Amino acid sequence: MMLLKSKWFKRISLGIFGFVVALVIYGLLQLLEPIKVAPIANSSVQFNGRALLIASDADMVATAYADAKLDRVAGIEDTLTAIDLPLDRKQPQINTLQVSNSVMSWPQIIATSPDGTKAYIVEVR
């Protein structure tokens, strides 16, 4: 009898009751409009690019977004990495150049010429 008068017993009972009610309401809502699961396709994705370009702003300290201080990290340089496509999984062609860049203005920092022979990198500070 003492247990039924306890504040903690009442709180726990109400919590369990609320959880059960929430589950019942969720189940009823699923009957009205169930959440659909996206089908998993077995086909491969078609991608017609000639190369994947990656700008790495490696010399920016990790806290730059939080404190707005673009301090350089000694011994680490910015790079541009080009991966030739289609990707040869056994011997991928990966080329890396030291190119000053800034991901602060992403995604507009890389552009290519129409013929794909030149890449233009923007440096913003």
All heavy atoms as an XYZ file, in Angstrom:
960
protein
N       0.818     -1.190      0.000
C       0.000      0.000      0.000
C       0.869      1.263      0.000
O       0.500      2.253     -0.615
C      -0.895     -0.064      1.237
C      -2.026      0.878      1.186
S      -3.099      0.352     -0.151
C      -4.430      1.372      0.110
N       2.003      1.200      0.689
C       2.920      2.332      0.753
C       3.467      2.655     -0.639
O       3.658      3.819     -0.963
C       4.103      1.930      1.609
C       4.413      2.499      2.936
S       3.819      3.979      3.518
C       5.348      4.646      3.963
N       3.696      1.597     -1.412
C       4.259      1.770     -2.744
C       3.311      2.568     -3.639
O       3.754      3.399     -4.433
C       4.545      0.388     -3.366
C       5.229      0.387     -4.723
C       6.617      1.015     -4.611
C       5.339     -1.018     -5.238
N       2.027      2.340     -3.538
C       1.045      3.038     -4.360
C       0.959      4.526     -4.028
O       0.562      5.331     -4.856
C      -0.343      2.398     -4.220
C      -0.460      0.970     -4.759
C      -1.838      0.412     -4.461
C      -0.173      0.928     -6.242
N       1.336      4.917     -2.832
C       1.290      6.320     -2.421
C       2.601      7.056     -2.714
O       2.684      8.265     -2.565
C       0.960      6.412     -0.931
C      -0.445      5.956     -0.614
C      -0.738      6.113      0.852
C      -2.155      5.651      1.166
N      -2.461      5.780      2.579
N       3.620      6.333     -3.141
C       4.935      6.923     -3.394
C       4.892      7.828     -4.630
O       4.299      7.499     -5.654
C       5.964      5.809     -3.603
O       7.156      6.331     -4.110
N       5.570      9.004     -4.540
C       5.648      9.935     -5.666
C       6.406      9.301     -6.831
O       6.037      9.459     -7.986
C       6.341     11.232     -5.243
C       5.511     12.147     -4.411
C       6.281     13.424     -4.142
C       5.465     14.361     -3.258
N       6.199     15.582     -2.978
N       7.462      8.580     -6.515
C       8.274      7.961     -7.556
C       7.490      6.888     -8.300
O       7.588      6.772     -9.508
C       9.569      7.382     -6.971
C      10.530      8.455     -6.603
C      10.857      8.887     -5.373
C      11.250      9.283     -7.515
N      11.738      9.931     -5.434
C      12.005     10.191     -6.756
C      11.337      9.356     -8.891
C      12.825     11.139     -7.323
C      12.159     10.305     -9.460
C      12.898     11.188     -8.681
N       6.711      6.119     -7.600
C       5.897      5.093     -8.234
C       4.903      5.740     -9.201
O       4.711      5.274    -10.322
C       5.156      4.257     -7.177
C       4.292      3.190     -7.775
C       4.854      2.036     -8.287
C       2.915      3.347     -7.836
C       4.066      1.055     -8.853
C       2.115      2.386     -8.404
C       2.689      1.226     -8.914
N       4.285      6.830     -8.770
C       3.326      7.528     -9.624
C       4.016      8.101    -10.862
O       3.504      8.012    -11.981
C       2.630      8.637     -8.851
C       1.654      8.128     -7.804
C       1.027      9.277     -7.052
C       0.113      8.754     -5.939
N      -0.462      9.852     -5.160
N       5.186      8.673    -10.680
C       5.919      9.257    -11.804
C       6.341      8.192    -12.802
O       6.203      8.367    -14.013
C       7.149     10.020    -11.302
C       6.788     11.305    -10.605
C       8.004     12.033    -10.134
N       7.627     13.240     -9.432
C       8.455     13.983     -8.727
N       9.716     13.628     -8.627
N       8.037     15.068     -8.126
N       6.858      7.095    -12.308
C       7.283      6.009    -13.188
C       6.073      5.413    -13.908
O       6.121      5.141    -15.111
C       8.058      4.934    -12.393
C       9.407      5.512    -11.946
C       8.265      3.682    -13.223
C      10.177      4.634    -10.987
N       4.971      5.238    -13.191
C       3.756      4.696    -13.805
C       3.243      5.610    -14.903
O       2.868      5.155    -15.986
C       2.668      4.492    -12.752
O       3.083      3.559    -11.791
N       3.231      6.920    -14.649
C       2.792      7.873    -15.661
C       3.739      7.882    -16.863
O       3.292      7.996    -18.004
C       2.679      9.275    -15.072
C       1.440      9.536    -14.213
C       1.530     10.914    -13.566
C       0.176      9.431    -15.037
N       5.024      7.751    -16.615
C       6.006      7.697    -17.701
C       5.785      6.480    -18.587
O       5.798      6.578    -19.812
N       5.574      5.319    -17.963
C       5.324      4.097    -18.725
C       4.009      4.221    -19.497
O       3.931      3.855    -20.675
C       5.313      2.864    -17.791
C       6.725      2.631    -17.241
C       4.806      1.626    -18.515
C       6.803      1.588    -16.153
N       2.989      4.750    -18.845
C       1.694      4.940    -19.499
C       1.834      5.878    -20.711
O       1.307      5.616    -21.788
C       0.668      5.491    -18.502
C      -0.677      5.756    -19.116
C      -1.518      4.703    -19.452
C      -1.087      7.055    -19.361
C      -2.746      4.949    -20.036
C      -2.319      7.305    -19.944
C      -3.151      6.254    -20.282
N       2.573      6.969    -20.549
C       2.794      7.915    -21.646
C       3.543      7.281    -22.803
O       3.222      7.509    -23.973
N       4.526      6.441    -22.485
C       5.292      5.755    -23.517
C       4.394      4.802    -24.300
O       4.449      4.744    -25.527
C       6.475      5.008    -22.877
C       7.340      4.301    -23.868
C       8.197      5.014    -24.695
C       7.305      2.923    -23.990
C       8.997      4.368    -25.616
C       8.099      2.266    -24.910
C       8.943      2.994    -25.722
N       3.562      4.043    -23.594
C       2.644      3.101    -24.244
C       1.652      3.865    -25.129
O       1.386      3.462    -26.268
C       1.922      2.222    -23.193
C       0.796      1.423    -23.821
C       2.906      1.308    -22.499
N       1.116      4.974    -24.634
C       0.182      5.780    -25.429
C       0.883      6.306    -26.688
O       0.317      6.281    -27.784
C      -0.407      6.936    -24.588
C      -1.150      7.941    -25.456
C      -1.320      6.384    -23.506
N       2.127      6.761    -26.562
C       2.875      7.267    -27.719
C       3.077      6.156    -28.747
O       2.941      6.392    -29.957
C       4.211      7.844    -27.276
N       3.396      4.941    -28.284
C       3.566      3.823    -29.212
C       2.269      3.488    -29.934
O       2.255      3.215    -31.134
C       4.084      2.585    -28.477
C       5.566      2.571    -28.143
C       5.922      1.332    -27.349
C       6.395      2.640    -29.397
N       1.168      3.511    -29.216
C      -0.135      3.223    -29.824
C      -0.471      4.283    -30.866
O      -0.909      3.962    -31.983
C      -1.227      3.130    -28.744
C      -2.619      3.093    -29.370
C      -1.012      1.896    -27.868
N      -0.256      5.547    -30.545
C      -0.537      6.629    -31.496
C       0.354      6.497    -32.724
O      -0.105      6.636    -33.865
C      -0.374      8.009    -30.818
C      -1.486      8.206    -29.786
C      -0.373      9.132    -31.848
C      -1.313      9.439    -28.925
N       1.630      6.196    -32.520
C       2.551      6.005    -33.646
C       2.072      4.857    -34.534
O       2.074      4.959    -35.765
C       3.965      5.737    -33.132
C       4.958      5.464    -34.234
C       5.468      6.505    -35.005
C       5.384      4.180    -34.513
C       6.369      6.271    -36.023
C       6.291      3.930    -35.529
C       6.771      4.976    -36.275
O       7.660      4.736    -37.283
N       1.650      3.746    -33.916
C       1.145      2.612    -34.681
C      -0.084      2.968    -35.481
O      -0.222      2.569    -36.641
N      -0.995      3.726    -34.894
C      -2.201      4.143    -35.609
C      -1.871      5.080    -36.771
O      -2.469      4.993    -37.845
C      -3.186      4.809    -34.651
C      -3.829      3.870    -33.609
C      -4.651      4.677    -32.620
C      -4.668      2.802    -34.284
N      -0.907      5.956    -36.561
C      -0.485      6.848    -37.647
C       0.144      6.070    -38.788
O      -0.003      6.427    -39.959
C       0.483      7.913    -37.127
C      -0.127      8.996    -36.244
C       0.964      9.895    -35.675
C      -1.136      9.820    -37.015
N       0.853      5.008    -38.481
C       1.450      4.169    -39.515
C       0.381      3.486    -40.359
O       0.573      3.232    -41.542
C       2.391      3.124    -38.901
C       3.664      3.710    -38.336
C       4.449      4.432    -39.396
O       4.785      3.878    -40.424
N       4.736      5.706    -39.161
N      -0.752      3.160    -39.750
C      -1.846      2.559    -40.507
C      -2.447      3.553    -41.489
O      -2.853      3.197    -42.586
C      -2.938      2.045    -39.557
C      -2.562      0.841    -38.699
C      -3.679      0.537    -37.713
C      -2.262     -0.365    -39.569
N      -2.487      4.831    -41.082
C      -3.044      5.858    -41.959
C      -2.108      6.193    -43.113
O      -2.510      6.261    -44.259
C      -3.344      7.134    -41.160
C      -4.425      7.016    -40.082
C      -4.507      8.314    -39.306
C      -5.758      6.671    -40.717
N      -0.858      6.451    -42.792
C       0.121      6.823    -43.810
C       1.487      6.240    -43.436
O       2.293      6.880    -42.774
C       0.224      8.349    -43.905
C       1.031      8.808    -45.079
C       0.997     10.319    -45.227
O       0.039     10.953    -44.797
O       1.971     10.836    -45.782
N       1.751      5.008    -43.844
C       3.014      4.382    -43.460
C       4.218      5.060    -44.115
O       4.116      5.602    -45.210
C       2.864      2.945    -43.957
C       1.811      2.999    -44.991
C       0.920      4.151    -44.649
N       5.321      5.029    -43.411
C       6.567      5.577    -43.940
C       7.137      4.560    -44.908
O       7.344      3.394    -44.564
C       7.570      5.852    -42.794
C       6.990      6.901    -41.850
C       8.900      6.313    -43.358
C       7.817      7.107    -40.609
N       7.378      5.002    -46.132
C       7.884      4.101    -47.160
C       9.393      3.991    -47.064
O      10.089      4.965    -46.817
C       7.470      4.595    -48.533
C       5.969      4.573    -48.719
C       5.573      5.086    -50.064
C       4.056      5.070    -50.149
N       3.544      5.754    -51.287
N       9.879      2.802    -47.293
C      11.307      2.552    -47.309
C      11.773      2.617    -48.754
O      11.177      1.996    -49.637
C      11.628      1.164    -46.690
C      13.105      0.873    -46.769
C      11.125      1.098    -45.267
N      12.815      3.385    -48.991
C      13.321      3.531    -50.355
C      13.893      2.202    -50.838
O      14.617      1.523    -50.108
C      14.401      4.606    -50.393
N      13.567      1.819    -52.059
C      14.103      0.555    -52.581
C      15.599      0.661    -52.839
O      16.111      1.731    -53.189
C      13.333      0.352    -53.885
C      12.924      1.727    -54.290
C      12.717      2.492    -53.014
N      16.276     -0.424    -52.679
C      17.711     -0.479    -52.942
C      17.896     -0.984    -54.364
O      17.486     -2.094    -54.696
C      18.438     -1.393    -51.938
C      18.260     -0.835    -50.529
C      19.908     -1.530    -52.302
C      18.797     -1.730    -49.447
N      18.484     -0.158    -55.189
C      18.681     -0.526    -56.589
C      19.968     -1.321    -56.748
O      20.983     -1.020    -56.126
C      18.732      0.738    -57.444
N      19.928     -2.312    -57.586
C      21.111     -3.128    -57.846
C      21.947     -2.580    -58.991
O      23.031     -3.061    -59.242
C      20.691     -4.568    -58.166
C      20.158     -5.275    -56.938
O      20.545     -4.953    -55.826
N      19.269     -6.229    -57.143
N      21.436     -1.583    -59.695
C      22.171     -1.040    -60.823
C      23.236     -0.060    -60.347
O      23.114      0.562    -59.307
C      21.218     -0.341    -61.787
O      20.628      0.762    -61.149
N      24.282      0.084    -61.132
C      25.345      1.019    -60.779
C      24.950      2.428    -61.207
O      24.161      2.624    -62.121
C      26.657      0.610    -61.451
O      26.506      0.673    -62.856
N      25.517      3.415    -60.562
C      25.230      4.817    -60.864
C      26.018      5.215    -62.102
O      27.217      4.938    -62.207
C      25.605      5.707    -59.658
C      25.425      7.168    -60.002
C      24.800      5.308    -58.449
N      25.366      5.871    -63.034
C      26.028      6.340    -64.244
C      26.584      7.736    -63.995
O      25.848      8.650    -63.637
C      25.040      6.361    -65.416
C      24.512      4.999    -65.780
C      25.604      4.062    -66.248
O      26.500      4.453    -66.984
N      25.554      2.829    -65.787
N      27.882      7.886    -64.162
C      28.547      9.166    -63.937
C      29.472      9.400    -65.107
O      30.314      8.556    -65.426
C      29.330      9.109    -62.612
C      29.974     10.404    -62.245
C      29.217     11.451    -61.763
C      31.334     10.575    -62.393
C      29.800     12.653    -61.422
C      31.933     11.775    -62.059
C      31.164     12.809    -61.573
N      29.323     10.542    -65.775
C      30.074     10.797    -67.002
C      31.228     11.770    -66.832
O      31.660     12.364    -67.796
C      29.114     11.321    -68.084
C      28.089     10.281    -68.449
O      28.391      9.096    -68.458
N      26.880     10.714    -68.734
N      31.720     11.977    -65.632
C      32.829     12.891    -65.421
C      34.144     12.325    -65.913
O      34.319     11.124    -66.078
N      35.107     13.208    -66.167
C      36.439     12.774    -66.584
C      37.417     12.716    -65.424
O      38.400     12.000    -65.475
C      36.977     13.717    -67.645
C      36.248     13.565    -68.970
C      36.858     14.434    -69.997
N      36.099     15.693    -69.996
C      36.481     16.781    -70.611
N      37.595     16.810    -71.269
N      35.733     17.856    -70.560
N      37.121     13.493    -64.361
C      38.012     13.508    -63.207
C      37.250     14.027    -61.996
O      36.266     14.753    -62.125
C      39.232     14.385    -63.466
N      37.718     13.630    -60.845
C      37.184     14.128    -59.586
C      38.248     15.054    -59.003
O      39.396     14.635    -58.805
C      36.906     12.951    -58.645
C      36.381     13.276    -57.259
C      35.021     13.954    -57.361
C      36.268     12.013    -56.439
N      37.889     16.316    -58.757
C      38.834     17.295    -58.223
C      38.525     17.543    -56.752
O      37.380     17.799    -56.391
C      38.745     18.612    -58.989
C      39.043     18.541    -60.481
C      38.839     19.902    -61.121
C      40.446     18.024    -60.733
N      39.569     17.478    -55.917
C      39.401     17.662    -54.481
C      40.369     18.736    -54.005
O      41.578     18.607    -54.164
C      39.678     16.355    -53.713
C      38.758     15.254    -54.217
C      39.501     16.552    -52.222
C      39.456     13.999    -54.553
N      39.825     19.805    -53.418
C      40.654     20.855    -52.828
C      40.757     20.588    -51.333
O      39.745     20.452    -50.655
C      40.051     22.223    -53.075
N      41.967     20.483    -50.842
C      42.195     20.243    -49.414
C      42.818     21.481    -48.797
O      43.952     21.825    -49.098
C      43.118     19.037    -49.215
O      42.557     17.893    -49.784
N      42.071     22.144    -47.938
C      42.574     23.320    -47.230
C      43.264     22.817    -45.967
O      42.753     22.957    -44.870
C      41.422     24.270    -46.913
C      41.901     25.627    -46.443
O      43.129     25.845    -46.389
O      41.050     26.464    -46.126
N      44.402     22.197    -46.148
C      45.068     21.484    -45.065
C      45.788     22.389    -44.077
O      46.061     21.979    -42.949
C      46.066     20.486    -45.644
N      46.099     23.610    -44.477
C      46.872     24.470    -43.575
C      46.002     25.334    -42.674
O      46.499     26.170    -41.949
C      47.836     25.352    -44.366
C      47.119     26.348    -45.265
O      45.887     26.240    -45.418
O      47.803     27.219    -45.817
N      44.690     25.131    -42.684
C      43.800     25.911    -41.814
C      43.582     25.144    -40.517
O      43.302     23.946    -40.536
C      42.459     26.136    -42.512
C      41.511     27.007    -41.726
S      39.991     27.356    -42.621
C      39.160     25.794    -42.547
N      43.704     25.814    -39.392
C      43.502     25.153    -38.108
C      42.052     24.702    -37.973
O      41.137     25.279    -38.559
C      43.893     26.062    -36.915
C      45.385     26.324    -36.903
C      43.114     27.349    -36.935
N      41.841     23.663    -37.197
C      40.518     23.054    -37.065
C      39.496     23.989    -36.433
O      38.300     23.845    -36.666
C      40.619     21.767    -36.259
N      39.924     24.957    -35.652
C      38.995     25.858    -34.968
C      38.662     27.108    -35.776
O      37.990     28.003    -35.269
C      39.584     26.292    -33.613
O      40.830     26.969    -33.851
C      39.784     25.101    -32.696
N      39.107     27.181    -37.025
C      38.934     28.398    -37.826
C      37.475     28.785    -37.998
O      37.140     29.967    -37.996
C      39.598     28.233    -39.186
N      36.587     27.831    -38.162
C      35.167     28.173    -38.307
C      34.592     28.708    -36.998
O      33.711     29.552    -37.006
C      34.356     26.956    -38.753
C      34.557     26.601    -40.204
C      35.200     25.435    -40.565
C      34.096     27.448    -41.202
C      35.377     25.112    -41.893
C      34.272     27.131    -42.536
C      34.914     25.959    -42.878
O      35.093     25.653    -44.191
N      35.071     28.232    -35.887
C      34.535     28.637    -34.583
C      35.046     30.007    -34.136
O      34.285     30.828    -33.643
C      34.865     27.588    -33.524
N      36.354     30.249    -34.322
C      36.911     31.500    -33.806
C      37.337     32.494    -34.892
O      37.847     33.561    -34.588
C      38.083     31.213    -32.868
C      39.222     30.460    -33.533
O      39.271     30.406    -34.781
O      40.070     29.913    -32.797
N      37.139     32.150    -36.154
C      37.448     33.017    -37.304
C      38.923     33.400    -37.396
O      39.274     34.417    -37.969
C      36.575     34.264    -37.308
N      39.804     32.579    -36.835
C      41.247     32.822    -36.919
C      41.837     31.820    -37.901
O      41.877     30.627    -37.643
C      41.905     32.672    -35.549
C      41.455     33.722    -34.566
C      42.116     33.538    -33.227
C      41.597     34.557    -32.233
N      42.108     34.323    -30.896
N      42.290     32.326    -39.045
C      42.850     31.471    -40.087
C      44.353     31.304    -39.877
O      45.164     31.759    -40.677
C      42.551     32.058    -41.468
C      41.073     32.204    -41.810
C      40.909     32.877    -43.154
C      40.402     30.851    -41.809
N      44.733     30.662    -38.815
C      46.145     30.436    -38.527
C      46.667     29.291    -39.391
O      45.984     28.308    -39.631
C      46.327     30.083    -37.045
C      45.931     31.226    -36.128
O      46.122     32.392    -36.526
O      45.424     30.954    -35.030
N      47.890     29.435    -39.848
C      48.518     28.392    -40.658
C      49.111     27.324    -39.747
O      49.572     27.605    -38.661
C      49.604     28.984    -41.538
C      49.053     29.932    -42.588
C      50.138     30.395    -43.531
N      50.732     29.315    -44.291
C      50.269     28.877    -45.456
N      49.200     29.419    -45.977
N      50.878     27.904    -46.092
N      49.098     26.106    -40.246
C      49.707     24.984    -39.546
C      51.044     24.721    -40.228
O      51.089     24.462    -41.437
C      48.805     23.732    -39.594
C      49.485     22.563    -38.908
C      47.453     24.030    -38.969
N      52.125     24.791    -39.487
C      53.453     24.627    -40.055
C      53.639     23.218    -40.626
O      53.220     22.231    -40.029
C      54.511     24.890    -38.984
N      54.249     23.154    -41.811
C      54.587     21.869    -42.415
C      53.470     21.216    -43.215
O      53.663     20.151    -43.786
N      52.305     21.845    -43.294
C      51.197     21.281    -44.053
C      50.794     22.293    -45.121
O      50.660     23.485    -44.845
C      49.991     20.972    -43.134
C      50.387     19.963    -42.072
C      48.825     20.448    -43.956
C      49.290     19.671    -41.078
N      50.623     21.827    -46.344
C      50.287     22.711    -47.457
C      48.938     22.334    -48.059
O      48.519     21.178    -48.021
C      51.368     22.615    -48.547
C      52.736     23.083    -48.098
C      52.777     24.554    -47.747
O      52.068     25.349    -48.405
O      53.517     24.923    -46.820
N      48.274     23.331    -48.657
C      47.035     23.089    -49.384
C      47.346     22.262    -50.628
O      48.425     22.389    -51.214
C      46.412     24.408    -49.836
C      45.941     25.256    -48.670
O      45.828     24.721    -47.562
O      45.678     26.442    -48.889
N      46.381     21.437    -51.032
C      46.592     20.603    -52.209
C      45.354     20.565    -53.085
O      44.240     20.816    -52.640
C      46.947     19.144    -51.831
O      45.892     18.609    -51.049
C      48.252     19.066    -51.086
N      45.587     20.241    -54.342
C      44.531     19.909    -55.285
C      44.814     18.483    -55.726
O      45.904     18.179    -56.207
C      44.532     20.846    -56.492
C      43.577     20.450    -57.615
C      42.128     20.579    -57.149
C      43.827     21.271    -58.855
N      43.848     17.602    -55.540
C      43.991     16.209    -55.934
C      43.044     15.939    -57.088
O      41.876     16.316    -57.036
C      43.664     15.266    -54.756
O      44.524     15.591    -53.663
C      43.862     13.819    -55.138
N      43.563     15.311    -58.133
C      42.750     14.929    -59.296
C      42.772     13.413    -59.410
O      43.839     12.801    -59.459
C      43.299     15.564    -60.558
N      41.586     12.830    -59.453
C      41.445     11.384    -59.611
C      40.792     11.147    -60.959
O      39.669     11.597    -61.205
C      40.600     10.774    -58.481
C      41.240     11.085    -57.123
C      40.422      9.277    -58.682
C      40.400     10.668    -55.938
N      41.506     10.451    -61.849
C      40.984     10.187    -63.187
C      39.798      9.245    -63.133
O      39.778      8.281    -62.368
C      42.076      9.590    -64.079
C      43.155     10.596    -64.435
O      42.906     11.804    -64.290
O      44.246     10.164    -64.854
N      38.793      9.544    -63.968
C      37.601      8.704    -64.088
C      37.498      8.187    -65.511
O      37.939      8.859    -66.429
C      36.353      9.516    -63.722
C      36.289     10.026    -62.288
C      35.051     10.893    -62.112
C      36.293      8.903    -61.287
N      36.948      7.022    -65.747
C      36.411      6.100    -64.757
C      37.532      5.522    -63.903
O      38.659      5.369    -64.358
C      35.711      5.029    -65.582
C      36.373      5.070    -66.917
C      36.834      6.484    -67.118
N      37.206      5.222    -62.678
C      38.183      4.790    -61.694
C      38.632      3.357    -61.961
O      37.822      2.450    -62.089
C      37.569      4.877    -60.293
C      38.499      4.585    -59.127
C      39.625      5.602    -59.078
C      37.733      4.604    -57.827
N      39.941      3.176    -62.073
C      40.514      1.838    -62.168
C      40.773      1.388    -60.737
O      41.678      1.891    -60.077
C      41.816      1.879    -62.967
C      42.482      0.520    -63.092
O      41.923     -0.480    -62.583
O      43.577      0.460    -63.684
N      39.974      0.469    -60.246
C      40.064      0.074    -58.837
C      41.390     -0.591    -58.478
O      41.819     -0.533    -57.338
C      38.896     -0.831    -58.477
C      37.577     -0.105    -58.531
C      36.446     -1.020    -58.146
N      35.165     -0.397    -58.376
C      34.450      0.178    -57.431
N      34.879      0.223    -56.204
N      33.291      0.723    -57.718
N      42.055     -1.192    -59.440
C      43.333     -1.858    -59.140
C      44.497     -0.873    -59.142
O      45.407     -0.993    -58.338
C      43.578     -2.980    -60.141
C      42.592     -4.111    -59.978
C      42.861     -5.223    -60.934
C      41.796     -6.301    -60.718
N      41.886     -7.357    -61.678
N      44.488      0.088    -60.058
C      45.543      1.091    -60.136
C      44.937      2.460    -60.429
O      45.000      2.949    -61.550
C      46.549      0.739    -61.230
C      47.589     -0.253    -60.806
C      48.677     -0.341    -61.852
O      48.402     -0.417    -63.041
N      49.907     -0.312    -61.403
N      44.339      3.106    -59.419
C      43.735      4.418    -59.677
C      44.807      5.459    -59.986
O      45.896      5.435    -59.429
C      43.019      4.728    -58.359
C      43.708      3.907    -57.330
C      44.215      2.687    -58.034
N      44.478      6.355    -60.921
C      45.383      7.443    -61.283
C      45.053      8.643    -60.402
O      44.044      9.314    -60.600
C      45.228      7.791    -62.762
C      45.651      6.692    -63.697
C      47.137      6.399    -63.571
O      47.962      7.314    -63.515
N      47.474      5.129    -63.499
N      45.906      8.902    -59.417
C      45.693      9.998    -58.470
C      46.884     10.936    -58.565
O      48.026     10.523    -58.375
C      45.534      9.469    -57.027
C      44.364      8.491    -56.961
C      45.353     10.617    -56.053
C      44.232      7.771    -55.641
N      46.600     12.190    -58.875
C      47.646     13.206    -58.995
C      47.381     14.299    -57.973
O      46.255     14.766    -57.833
C      47.651     13.799    -60.407
C      47.884     12.721    -61.452
O      48.890     12.045    -61.417
N      46.926     12.559    -62.357
N      48.435     14.717    -57.279
C      48.300     15.744    -56.249
C      49.290     16.868    -56.521
O      50.456     16.622    -56.808
C      48.562     15.145    -54.854
O      47.648     14.072    -54.645
C      48.354     16.171    -53.766
N      48.796     18.105    -56.430
C      49.627     19.296    -56.595
C      49.458     20.198    -55.385
O      48.373     20.276    -54.809
C      49.177     20.095    -57.827
C      49.262     19.427    -59.181
C      48.500     20.251    -60.197
C      50.714     19.306    -59.594
N      50.531     20.905    -55.030
C      50.408     21.916    -53.987
C      49.827     23.170    -54.616
O      50.451     23.802    -55.462
C      51.759     22.208    -53.348
C      52.252     21.111    -52.454
C      53.514     21.512    -51.712
O      54.116     22.532    -51.968
N      53.909     20.668    -50.773
N      48.583     23.484    -54.241
C      47.875     24.637    -54.781
C      47.193     25.341    -53.619
O      46.405     24.739    -52.899
C      46.810     24.201    -55.821
C      46.014     25.400    -56.296
C      47.463     23.496    -56.985
N      47.500     26.613    -53.438
C      46.878     27.380    -52.367
C      45.377     27.498    -52.638
O      44.954     27.774    -53.757
C      47.505     28.770    -52.293
O      46.949     29.485    -51.233
N      44.566     27.220    -51.613
C      43.113     27.311    -51.759
C      42.497     27.573    -50.402
O      43.164     27.522    -49.382
C      42.548     26.034    -52.385
C      42.685     24.837    -51.475
O      41.945     24.700    -50.500
N      43.627     23.952    -51.776
N      41.211     27.826    -50.407
C      40.483     28.056    -49.167
C      39.089     27.477    -49.299
O      38.367     27.814    -50.229
C      40.399     29.549    -48.861
O      39.595     29.743    -47.717
N      38.729     26.601    -48.376
C      37.390     26.025    -48.407
C      36.377     26.929    -47.714
O      35.217     26.567    -47.575
C      37.349     24.607    -47.783
C      38.208     23.662    -48.582
C      37.763     24.636    -46.334
N      36.789     28.114    -47.294
C      35.866     29.046    -46.642
C      34.781     29.500    -47.603
O      33.704     29.892    -47.186
C      36.620     30.254    -46.094
C      37.588     29.925    -44.982
S      36.795     29.254    -43.531
C      36.106     30.724    -42.820
N      35.030     29.475    -48.910
C      34.026     29.899    -49.876
C      33.460     28.723    -50.653
O      32.909     28.893    -51.722
C      34.637     30.904    -50.845
O      35.683     30.279    -51.565
N      33.585     27.542    -50.126
C      33.115     26.324    -50.786
C      31.663     26.482    -51.153
O      30.921     27.103    -50.404
C      33.304     25.161    -49.809
C      32.811     23.865    -50.326
C      33.534     22.965    -51.030
C      31.506     23.320    -50.193
N      32.760     21.893    -51.350
C      31.497     22.093    -50.843
C      30.323     23.740    -49.615
C      30.377     21.282    -50.928
C      29.208     22.938    -49.696
C      29.253     21.729    -50.339
N      31.132     25.965    -52.233
C      31.739     25.080    -53.226
C      32.252     25.803    -54.464
O      32.497     25.178    -55.478
C      30.583     24.154    -53.589
C      29.396     25.034    -53.538
C      29.672     26.009    -52.410
N      32.369     27.094    -54.416
C      32.732     27.857    -55.600
C      34.237     27.995    -55.807
O      34.657     28.803    -56.610
C      32.118     29.256    -55.524
C      30.625     29.281    -55.473
C      30.067     29.158    -54.064
O      30.795     29.131    -53.098
N      28.758     29.055    -53.956
N      35.066     27.236    -55.141
C      36.508     27.471    -55.237
C      37.157     26.762    -56.412
O      38.271     27.069    -56.762
C      37.235     27.082    -53.939
C      37.101     25.606    -53.649
C      36.758     27.914    -52.786
C      38.050     25.119    -52.595
N      36.472     25.802    -57.047
C      37.048     25.085    -58.172
C      36.170     25.284    -59.404
O      34.958     25.152    -59.339
C      37.165     23.570    -57.890
C      38.086     23.305    -56.713
C      37.674     22.827    -59.120
C      38.176     21.845    -56.340
N      36.822     25.590    -60.519
C      36.138     25.644    -61.814
C      37.081     25.030    -62.838
O      38.297     25.038    -62.654
C      35.794     27.077    -62.184
N      36.531     24.497    -63.884
C      37.354     23.912    -64.939
C      37.046     24.588    -66.266
O      35.959     25.122    -66.470
C      37.102     22.391    -65.075
O      35.724     22.175    -65.347
C      37.503     21.656    -63.817
N      38.020     24.525    -67.166
C      37.799     25.059    -68.507
C      36.836     24.119    -69.243
O      36.721     22.943    -68.888
C      39.128     25.174    -69.258
O      39.719     23.890    -69.391
N      36.132     24.630    -70.256
C      35.168     23.790    -70.974
C      35.768     22.511    -71.557
O      35.115     21.480    -71.610
C      34.645     24.703    -72.077
C      34.840     26.083    -71.550
C      36.103     26.010    -70.720
N      37.033     22.577    -71.977
C      37.646     21.370    -72.545
C      38.240     20.458    -71.471
O      38.740     19.377    -71.778
C      38.705     21.738    -73.586
C      39.864     22.527    -73.002
O      39.861     22.815    -71.785
O      40.793     22.862    -73.770
N      38.207     20.885    -70.212
C      38.672     20.050    -69.109
C      40.172     19.973    -68.942
O      40.676     19.160    -68.164
N      40.924     20.832    -69.635
C      42.384     20.764    -69.536
C      42.957     21.646    -68.440
O      44.106     21.475    -68.056
C      43.033     21.176    -70.873
O      42.619     22.513    -71.191
C      42.633     20.216    -71.989
N      42.152     22.577    -67.912
C      42.638     23.490    -66.870
C      41.659     23.508    -65.707
O      40.455     23.419    -65.885
C      42.797     24.906    -67.425
C      43.826     25.042    -68.498
C      43.859     26.452    -69.022
C      44.815     26.619    -70.160
N      44.368     26.027    -71.403
N      42.216     23.653    -64.517
C      41.399     23.827    -63.310
C      41.778     25.171    -62.706
O      42.944     25.536    -62.639
C      41.665     22.707    -62.312
N      40.774     25.909    -62.257
C      40.981     27.207    -61.640
C      40.590     27.109    -60.171
O      39.513     26.663    -59.832
C      40.146     28.279    -62.353
C      40.446     28.372    -63.817
C      39.679     27.669    -64.731
C      41.508     29.142    -64.266
C      39.977     27.735    -66.094
C      41.805     29.223    -65.624
C      41.029     28.514    -66.523
O      41.317     28.585    -67.854
N      41.507     27.522    -59.293
C      41.307     27.439    -57.863
C      41.293     28.852    -57.295
O      42.163     29.669    -57.615
C      42.443     26.628    -57.176
C      42.682     25.300    -57.885
C      42.162     26.448    -55.704
C      41.502     24.372    -57.871
N      40.335     29.145    -56.433
C      40.212     30.466    -55.832
C      40.772     30.435    -54.419
O      40.482     29.511    -53.652
C      38.731     30.909    -55.798
C      38.580     32.231    -55.088
C      38.172     30.976    -57.201
N      41.545     31.425    -54.075
C      42.071     31.585    -52.722
C      41.370     32.766    -52.082
O      41.374     33.865    -52.649
C      43.578     31.815    -52.750
C      44.189     32.164    -51.423
C      44.184     31.021    -50.429
O      45.061     30.161    -50.497
O      43.296     31.008    -49.560
N      40.726     32.553    -50.951
C      39.991     33.609    -50.254
C      40.505     33.661    -48.822
O      40.573     32.638    -48.156
C      38.484     33.317    -50.254
C      37.735     34.420    -49.535
C      37.985     33.150    -51.661
N      40.833     34.822    -48.349
C      41.287     34.959    -46.947
C      40.624     36.146    -46.337
O      40.353     37.125    -46.884
C      42.807     35.110    -46.840
C      43.547     33.884    -47.244
C      43.716     32.958    -46.095
N      44.398     31.757    -46.604
C      44.543     30.670    -45.938
N      44.089     30.579    -44.742
N      45.146     29.657    -46.443
